[in-house]
Amino acid sequence: MKSIKSHISLLLPLLAILFGLQFVISFERVVNFFEQRLTQQYTMVFAAQNKIDTLKVAKSIKQIDTIEHIDKKTILADFSKNLPAELVNSLKQDLPFFYTVKLDNFLGSDGLERVTKDLLKNSDIVNVESFKASHNQTYELLSLVQLAFELFVGILTFISFMLVYKQIVVWELEHSERMQIMALFGAPVMLRSGVLYKLGFVNAIIAAVVISAVFHYAKDVALVTSALGVLDIEHGLLFKMQDFFFMLGFALVTVFLAVSLVIFNSKE
């Protein structure tokens, strides 16, 4: 019973660390997916006095994916129905050339400003509309939520690591007599501390398996898939098989670091 309690005392903070880590991984994956979709939907518009070489301009600014020309007929179609043909032809001649711009990634306010300035360096381009007010609102909201989650998980990880460290100290005290006997017979530090590494290794595997199973199951729960479906987000983004190996590695590094710190401090 005492052994089970000691294992639970290490498992709980490890589970908290891995849960927070997996949550951040899943959230960042969803945010990246959301940003890619917003990038596909987002369009800048600019006006030019003369026709421009769209391929040349797109290649000169690395953030731009494509530039497409907007036919003047499309622009005039909405408000020229009740106008005389002569006036429509006059407007058509006086209108500048309009182009739409698609970006290759989701940019913040500074990034949009740089693209706008780079476009205006072209002497033929007279005006650029980036619609950055609504775009920046979405970007800042995503960044704020992401930062809040990462800060929370960072604090949770620190507190949980301290609990892991404390439990390793308890284990060291429990096995101190055997470790001292091994030291008398000349056993190296790593050998006599092997029991601590072994206990940490087993608990790290258990924690990684448990959290992976929870998220693997959660991504197929009807309530979760329904909520993600409303946002048009694939439920498979919540968990991927490589996440297990990442969490296992992180858990092993955490417990081995805690054990190493305990051994180092005990030597002092």
Secondary structure, 3 states (H helix, E strand, C coil): CHHHHHHHHHHHHHHHHHHHHHHHHHHHHHHHHHHHHHHHHCCEEEEECCCCCHHHHHHHCCCEEEEEEECHHHHHHCCCCCCCHHHHHHHHHHCCEEEEEEECCCCCHHHHHHHHHHHHCCCCEEEEECCHHHHHHHHHHHHHHHHHHHHHHHHHHHHHHHHHHHHHHHHHHHCHHHHHHHHHCCCCHHHHCHHHHHHHHHHHHHHHHHHHHHHHHHCCCHHHHHHHHHCCCCHHHHCCHHHHHHHHHHHHHHHHHHHHHHHHHHHC
